[in-house]
Every structure is written in C-alpha cells, then in structure tokens.
C-alpha cells in the first residue's frame, strides 16, 4: 500500500526522491482533518479571498476554478496559497461554525450528530443521578414539528407508574417548592401551594371521575364577595313527578344558588338566596324561563304545584328540585356558600 487506509495519507517509500513533499502532503491532510472545523457546508461559490486554513464541506452545486473539480461532500481546504480536497472517511466528524452544530459523515453525506440513549445530559449546567436532564436557561421553547413535517400538535407527557405515585410540575424559589400542579398521589388533578416546601394546601381539585371542580381551601374574598365556592355537577335527568336533592351534609346559614337547566325551553334559569338551616329561606334574586315556585320543607315529587318546577330549602342542609313539568328535565347547580 502506498497510503494509509482511512485518510489516504501518502507513505514515504524506500528510495523515494523529494521525500519532504510526501511528508508535507501528509502533514497538511492531518492538520485539516484533525479536529475538523468548517466554515460552512452550504456555501456554493468558491471564496475569492480565503484565509489560510479555511475549510469547507462542498455542496453538490459547488462552483469555482478549483471547487468545480472537487467531489461533493468532500472537504475543501485552503492551504499554503492553494485549494486541496480531502475525502472524509466514514464516521468523520466536523464542527460547522455557521450552524454551531456537530456533523458526522455517514453513507456519503454529512448529517447532524444525534445522541441516542444518553445516561445524563446537561445544558449550561451539570446533571446528576436525580436530575438526569438539567437545563439552565432564561427560556425553554417546545414547538410543533414544522420540519419533518409533523401533525401541527405539540404535547408533553408526564408519566407515572401508578395512581398512588406523583406526576406533577413543581415551581420553586431558591430550589424550595412553592407550588405544584398535577396528579399527586391520586387520579384527581390538583393545584396546591406551600409556604415552606414541605406543607402543602390544595387550592383547586378536579375529580377524575366526573370533572367536578372543588376548592378545598375556599376563597379569600374582600367585602361582600362570598368567601367560598362549591361547584355542583349536573343533577342529571329528573323524571316527571320526581325530585333531585343536593345534600350539603351540614347546616347552611346563607348561600347563593344558580340553577341552570340543560334545556332553556323546558325549565327556568334561576338565582336564589338560600338558608338551609333553622327557619329556612329561599328567595328568588333573578329568574328567566318556565314557571316555578319556591318554598321550604321537603318535596316528595308531587308535593309542589303541578305543571311547574318547584324549588325548596330545608332546615337540615338540603336543596331540592321537584319536577312537575310533565317532561324530563336536567339541571346543573352552581352553589356559592358563605
């Protein structure tokens, strides 16, 4: 063999004249290909005034006195006042300065180097066994794929092993947790906060079973704004001459209840002030739609006035909807509790 197998560096042969020429050619090739860095892989026109040591990866449409004679994807280097070309071996790596990207030569083409199955990676910081991906940045962008192209969607998954485990996002100050949202030891979605990173209070919870939203810690509210809120899911279909009951399980001294029917043509929209305690009160604040009555005490399905929707508050913390419209109706109650 007259040259090396990977970079084709010419050997100095026995009894060869001008040995220094062969040696210098090998040194030039080594100087170019060792820790190869190129200015560009997309510049097609041979530069008019290159600097000594400038290197390029040649695109298919390369032009110029020297470049037009070189092979695409080969390395063109300006050395000692002239252009030389070198064929990269399989697996050769090059830093593309205009892209700030590491390229690798595979199957006669240069492609960005892809890292698969890394144990840890850090961006502008060091990872550890607990945080195998660590990033320090003023901003992090997740965008839909418009290169492949993709579907136009972008979705981030946070996966846990079981319902008793946690899949959440923590918000910290000085690496101390101040807020958390996600699935935290159950299937319900929670938003919770902490003053010390250890003790948490749940502000909002969404039931996985039916989507019902609750506010376990209540509402901080000034003046006349109600201090807490409970949202009640739809009562479902209430057949004619039957009742649906919301049992708060405790005495309610004052509340505002908004009753919204599934069909506005079959039942009224109504806003009530309700006291479900000793000497119960049910006062209409606003109404629109079909006829209804208000009263206190227990309704059984045929107790109230026929042909109407009958609402009632009881002394033991219950709100009752009695349907006597002659058709099935459905309601959702939004209850603002004091």
Phi, psi and omega in degrees: 000141181260355182210164179290159189282330185266305184263000180057040177284129184290135175283153168276116185270157178301139177061021181281134174279158178055046182300329182295331179294313179298317180296318180295323177298319179293319180295321178299314180296318178296321180296324180283313191275341178282123185051054186299129174227128182245152178286326182195157170242006182243345179295123185261336185260127180303126182298143181283327184228071180286156174267152180299130182096353178296136181231147179219150166265128189277127173283172184296330185261026183301139181227160180133164184304312181271313187298327182293344180263353182269161181277140174302145180076354174281166180266127174255126182232136178265109187230126176052041172088007179210162181271134170239159178235144181228137178272121181287141175280161176303130180090359178296141181244145181216140176268120178270110187292324182286343180253347189052052186216142177270128181249154176228142182266110181223132177054048175064025179212151177263126179227153177301139181289128180250131179260122179246142172055046175284141178289322180209154174211137177235137177245109181067015178195174181260133175280170175217184183294328179280322181243083185288339170244118181232131183226132169243113184200149177290339180205152177229126183251128168244118184234155175296156182279109175247020181252314186298316355272168178262201184276346187098349178271162167214130186217132177253129181252134173241105191255136176242169184279320185208169184299329181283350178271183184240136170230100189213172173240127180258142174245126189235158170232119184060035181065021174247127185295132177241338180204154182211141174221144179144203177263109191242088177075008177203182178271353179280143177276132183231149166240121182222160184228162181215139176275343186225005181082359182238311180265125184243146174240129181277121179272322181219142179222132179246120183292131176289335184288317186220004178080005180297133180260133176228158181235084188303327182270359181077195182238133169275121186214136179275161170057233186269001179290136184297146188277344177208163185219133170237131178258124181260135179290172180302140179285350182085192182280127178253111182292161179299139179061035172227171181236157168236135186236134169257113181256109183284350176073010180198164176289133179245110184282338178192134179202166171241129182239126175253122180255116183242117181280157177290329178236115184293341181276345185252350184203158183278151164268129185216146176238123186241153159260129185231137170240115182248071184206194175305135186056063183299152180226141172222107184244132179280124176264328180202147175206154177199133179120210185293165184290148178209169174232158174236145181198184175233156182103177186280137173249139186252349184126329177228017182284314185281184186292134181291146178085000183231170168266130183244123180253146181211149172244139181250172183275359182243024173088027179243145173241127188241137174244118179250128182259114175232030183279347183091356178222162176284143178227167176225147182224150164239131179253130173250116189245123178256109186262140172268000000 
